[in-house]
């Protein structure tokens, strides 16, 4: 997958976990490999705050907060997501969205 991402030239939309580790993975493992792609983003549902509030998991946040509490975020949308996660003190794995599809 790493080689595929490295050579990707079209738009890339990342669908990952909505937790601190998910943000870390996107910013530090995915984005740096998108050398050829000019446009990329993380898929964030419009109602992510509600989804995290209602279906998020406190344990996910507790387990990850110490390790990922100093993330450097330059993307406005990712920063909004980070603030929601931090304020709610919950994380939501991508599998948590499958029940809505």
MOWO-V616143 format. One record per residue. N is the residue number from 1. RES is the residue in one small letter. SS is DSSP state (h for helix, s for strand, l for the rest). PHI is phi in whole degrees, -180 to 180 (999 if undefined). D_LAST is the distance of its C-alpha to the last C-alpha in Angstrom with 1 decimal. Layout:
n-><N | N>
res-><RES | RES>
ss-><SS | SS>
phi-><PHI | PHI>
d_last-><D_LAST | D_LAST>
This chain:
n-><1 | 2 | 3 | 4 | 5 | 6 | 7 | 8 | 9 | 10 | 11 | 12 | 13 | 14 | 15 | 16 | 17 | 18 | 19 | 20 | 21 | 22 | 23 | 24 | 25 | 26 | 27 | 28 | 29 | 30 | 31 | 32 | 33 | 34 | 35 | 36 | 37 | 38 | 39 | 40 | 41 | 42 | 43 | 44 | 45 | 46 | 47 | 48 | 49 | 50 | 51 | 52 | 53 | 54 | 55 | 56 | 57 | 58 | 59 | 60 | 61 | 62 | 63 | 64 | 65 | 66 | 67 | 68 | 69 | 70 | 71 | 72 | 73 | 74 | 75 | 76 | 77 | 78 | 79 | 80 | 81 | 82 | 83 | 84 | 85 | 86 | 87 | 88 | 89 | 90 | 91 | 92 | 93 | 94 | 95 | 96 | 97 | 98 | 99 | 100 | 101>
res-><x | x | x | x | x | x | x | x | x | x | x | x | x | x | x | x | x | x | x | x | x | x | x | x | x | x | x | x | x | x | x | x | x | x | x | x | x | x | x | x | x | x | x | x | x | x | x | x | x | x | x | x | x | x | x | x | x | x | x | x | x | x | x | x | x | x | x | x | x | x | x | x | x | x | x | x | x | x | x | x | x | x | x | x | x | x | x | x | x | x | x | x | x | x | x | x | x | x | x | x | x>
ss-><l | h | h | h | h | h | l | l | l | l | l | s | s | s | l | l | l | s | l | h | h | h | h | h | h | h | h | h | h | h | h | h | h | l | l | l | l | l | l | s | s | s | l | l | l | l | l | h | h | h | h | h | h | h | h | l | s | h | h | h | h | h | h | h | h | l | l | l | l | l | l | l | l | l | l | h | h | h | h | h | h | h | h | h | h | h | h | h | l | l | s | s | l | h | h | h | h | h | h | h | l>
phi-><999 | -60 | -66 | -60 | -64 | -61 | -99 | -69 | -110 | -90 | -64 | -122 | -118 | -87 | -119 | -129 | -74 | -100 | -148 | -63 | -66 | -62 | -65 | -58 | -60 | -60 | -72 | -108 | -116 | -90 | -55 | -62 | -87 | -86 | -70 | -93 | -75 | -88 | -133 | -152 | -161 | -104 | -70 | -129 | -60 | -58 | -100 | -61 | -63 | -63 | -62 | -68 | -61 | -81 | -121 | -69 | -122 | -64 | -63 | -59 | -63 | -59 | -67 | -101 | -58 | -65 | -78 | -120 | -83 | -118 | -66 | -99 | -124 | -107 | -97 | -60 | -67 | -68 | -64 | -61 | -61 | -59 | -64 | -63 | -59 | -68 | -70 | -82 | 56 | -141 | -124 | -133 | -75 | -57 | -63 | -67 | -90 | -60 | -70 | -96 | -85>
d_last-><25.1 | 27.6 | 29.7 | 26.9 | 25.9 | 29.6 | 30.1 | 27.0 | 28.3 | 25.3 | 22.8 | 20.8 | 17.5 | 17.1 | 14.0 | 15.6 | 16.0 | 16.6 | 19.9 | 23.5 | 23.5 | 20.4 | 22.4 | 25.5 | 24.0 | 22.7 | 26.1 | 28.5 | 27.1 | 24.9 | 26.5 | 30.1 | 29.3 | 28.0 | 31.6 | 31.2 | 28.0 | 28.9 | 25.5 | 22.9 | 20.5 | 18.0 | 14.5 | 14.5 | 12.1 | 14.5 | 13.9 | 14.4 | 17.5 | 16.0 | 13.3 | 16.3 | 18.5 | 16.5 | 14.8 | 17.1 | 19.8 | 23.5 | 24.6 | 22.7 | 24.5 | 27.8 | 27.7 | 27.0 | 29.0 | 32.4 | 31.5 | 29.4 | 31.1 | 33.0 | 30.4 | 31.8 | 29.2 | 30.3 | 27.0 | 26.5 | 22.7 | 22.8 | 25.6 | 23.6 | 20.9 | 23.8 | 25.4 | 22.4 | 22.2 | 25.9 | 26.3 | 23.7 | 25.0 | 21.6 | 19.3 | 15.6 | 14.6 | 11.7 | 10.7 | 10.4 | 7.2 | 5.4 | 5.7 | 3.8 | 0.0>
